[in-house]
Amino acid sequence: MLGWSINLFRVFGIQLSVHGTFLILMAYVGYEGWADGGVPGLLWQVLLLVCFFACVVMHELGHSLTARRYGVRVPRIMLLPIGGMAEMEQIPRKPSAEFLITIAGPAVNYAIVVLLLPFTWRYSLGVDNILVYSAAELLTQLFWANLIMGTFNLLPVYPMDGGRILRSILALWLPYLRATWWAVSITRVLAPLFAFIAAYFLGWWMLAVLFLFILMAAGTEYRILHRREQEAAYWAEMARRVSDAPPPATDPEPPLLDNRPS
């Protein structure tokens, strides 16, 4: 699935790509805008989608550029219809490094909120009316989108940002694998609860499906990590046995042959 991607351009040396299904999302949003307001509605909705995913890219750049400060290589950022994903070679196991890398994404969203606040607070609080398809409406939508994005990502469900932050805090006192187990266990309780709330009380079925997807992803990541830990322990034990093994016995030197005539 992730192979169905289109490379766009590089940002700070990181390849930015979009998944093929992103075009379906753009077509759907454009159609909804056209049905609601004709050509102006189509153009405005597509512009809003592009601006929203520009904020998603900045969120992922927050993760990526912080990760590079810790020597982590980030070859690509992939945009999907459900969000973005920075492809990192590995996550540092140092809790403080993982914490800072993870918190950097939501921090970017809150920084955007602060920057937009002077231009949008009157509309956000209902003091002034917003004209349809105006710049004020666009900025206000982006204000709320970044506020929701930053807060949503901090929910303590793994492998979302909040779950990784939780894991990094637990790893201050627990082994890395055990900290991950606790983060996944909490996710197994909270993710179905959030999915139920989204579906039953809010009627947001897509959000409910997203939480179920996150639940499956948590289990998959834990199994991968557990297998890697087992493999690392196996090879470490093999290396220890080889280093502790006694040196092989050496054969005595053969006697010298006296070929001199008697």
JOMOLIN-V773596 format. One record per pair of residues at least 24 apart in sequence whose C-alpha atoms are under 8 Angstrom apart, sorted by the first residue. I is the first residue (numbers start at 0). GAP is how many residues later the second one is. D is the distance in whole Angstrom. If there is no record, write none. Layout:
BEGIN
I:GAP:D + I:GAP:D
END
This chain:
BEGIN
13:60:7 + 13:61:5 + 13:62:5 + 13:63:7 + 14:60:6 + 14:61:5 + 14:62:6 + 15:60:6 + 15:61:5 + 15:62:6 + 15:63:8 + 16:59:7 + 16:60:6 + 16:61:5 + 16:62:6 + 17:60:6 + 17:61:5 + 17:62:6 + 18:59:7 + 18:60:6 + 18:61:5 + 18:62:8 + 20:59:7 + 20:60:7 + 21:57:8 + 21:58:6 + 21:59:5 + 24:56:6 + 39:93:7 + 40:92:7 + 43:89:6 + 47:90:6 + 47:94:8 + 50:91:8 + 51:90:6 + 51:93:7 + 52:26:8 + 52:30:8 + 54:54:7 + 54:91:7 + 55:27:7 + 55:28:6 + 56:27:7 + 57:47:8 + 57:50:7 + 57:51:8 + 58:45:8 + 58:46:4 + 58:47:7 + 58:48:8 + 58:49:6 + 58:50:6 + 59:24:7 + 59:25:7 + 59:26:6 + 59:45:6 + 60:25:8 + 60:44:7 + 61:39:8 + 61:42:5 + 61:43:5 + 61:45:8 + 61:46:6 + 62:38:5 + 62:39:6 + 62:40:8 + 62:41:5 + 62:42:5 + 63:24:8 + 63:37:8 + 65:34:7 + 65:35:5 + 65:38:7 + 66:34:6 + 69:27:7 + 92:83:7 + 93:74:8 + 94:73:5 + 94:74:7 + 94:76:6 + 94:77:6 + 95:72:7 + 97:66:8 + 97:67:7 + 97:70:6 + 98:65:7 + 98:66:5 + 98:69:6 + 98:70:8 + 101:59:6 + 101:62:7 + 101:63:6 + 102:58:7 + 102:62:7 + 104:45:8 + 104:56:8 + 105:43:7 + 105:44:4 + 105:45:7 + 105:47:7 + 105:48:7 + 105:55:8 + 106:43:7 + 108:37:5 + 108:38:7 + 108:40:7 + 108:41:5 + 109:36:7 + 109:37:6 + 109:40:6 + 111:31:7 + 111:34:7 + 112:30:5 + 112:31:8 + 112:33:6 + 112:34:6 + 115:24:8 + 115:27:6 + 116:26:7 + 155:27:8 + 155:30:8 + 155:31:7 + 156:26:7 + 156:27:7 + 156:29:7 + 156:30:5 + 156:33:7 + 156:34:7 + 156:57:8 + 157:25:6 + 157:26:6 + 157:29:6 + 157:56:7 + 157:57:8 + 157:60:6 + 158:55:7 + 158:58:7 + 158:59:6 + 158:62:8 + 159:54:8 + 162:24:8 + 176:48:7 + 176:49:7 + 176:52:8 + 179:42:7 + 180:41:7 + 183:34:6 + 183:35:7 + 183:38:7 + 186:28:7 + 186:31:7 + 187:27:6 + 190:24:6
END
